[in-house]
Amino acid sequence: MDEIGQPGPARGLSHGARRELAATLRRSGDVGRAVDSFLAAYGSTVYDFIVLMVGPGELADRVMTDTTLAVTYLAGWLRDDDLITAWVFALARYECRSYPPVVWRERQWEGLRSLAMDGPVGQRGSVPVDVVRMALLGLAPADREVLVLSSTYCKLLSSDLAAVFGISGADAAAVVGGARLRFEQALAICAEEVGYRRDPRNRAPEMGELVGMVLSGTRRVPPVDQVFWCAQARELAGYRREVVSRIRLNEHDGFPLPRIPGLARDHFAVPHHPADGPVRRGTVRPYISVS
């Protein structure tokens, strides 16, 4: 029995399906099929994780593209096919940590407080989305990673989380418990700020429902065309080499090792797709090194 609970759809692939996907990813002669298989199996859940970590838009598209390239071209290093789900999210986490995380800013806090300008929010059937969003995005990124991977429909097993974070299964369960406690504390503070009280006649929302609420109303369409182009275009062979070469892997299991603080990227953005028209000045943001 897993200490954290039943897995979500991201972990729903059967053992045979995971082995088949791993084999498809290792076939270097058919990159298009490998990318298509990866996106079909994990595209939406990986993209949601990325959006929750770095925010929606251009940066999330960039991270999704680089994650897909890493998965496609580094699959030969994975030693245990049954851990492919954990390995995929470990690479997504690695890519997210190459950029500053999205956080709740003061202006959003002021917007939340405006909910209470005409009096307390009072009892409602559901928690206001902005209250949940502020609680989650105000957490330390490490806690947010744990919450998203353990609570939303990613819902990885403790064995997967242990592989992602490089810790034991028992420690993974403890890490999840700590992250959930801090989220509940943050949620209570934010709810008190706007005077929200849950109607006791209504069921308390589950953790996964609360975390998933943060994505409501957010653009969540993976950049499929951009991903396929960057994975296959001949002129981008150098870009692909640069993406995968900066990832250090553990030779024993193929999982990414922690990033070296201060190690910056050589590129500034995903290459401009010809179908997007002329490049607009000022749209490419430089890399900012974070630990």
ZIJO-V116292 format. One line per field, one symbol per residue. ss: DSSP state (@ for helix, = for strand, . for the rest). phi: phi as a letter, one per 20 degrees, with the letter a starting at -180 (. if undefined). burial: # if it has 16 or more other ideal C-beta (glycine too) atoms within 10 Angstrom, else .. A space follows every 10 residues. Layout:
ss = ???
phi = ???
burial = ???
This chain:
ss = ........@@ @...@@@@@@ @@@@@@.... @@@@@@@@@@ @@@@@@@@@@ @@@@...@@@ @@@@@@@@@@ @@@@@@@... @@@@@@@@@@ @@@@@@.... .....@@@@@ @@@@@@.... .===....@@ @@@@@@@... @@@@@@@@@@ @......@@@ @@@@@...@@ @@@@@@@@@@ @@@@@@@@@@ @@@@.===.. ......@@@@ @@@....... ...@@@@@@@ @@.@@@@@@@ @@@@@...=. .....=.... .......... ...@@@.... .......... .
phi = .ffepffegf deffgfffff fffffeffec fgffffffff ecgfffffgf ffednfogff ffffffffff ffedffefec ffefffffff fffgffffcf ffceegffff fffffefeog fmfcfbfggf fffffffeff gfffgffffd deffkfffff ffffemcfff ffffffgfff ffffffffff fffdmecfff feffffgfff ffffefmdfc dgfgffffff fcfffdgfff fffefeeedf fecnefegfe gnfefeedaf gffgfenffe fneeeffdfc e
burial = .#.#..##.# #.#....#.. ##.##..... #..######. ########## ######..## ########## #####.##.. #.######## #########. ##.#...... .#..#..... #.....##.# #########. #.######## ########## #####...#. .##.##..## .##..##..# #.##.#.... ......##.# #####..... .##..##### #....#..## ..#..##.#. ..####..#. ......#.## .......... .......... .
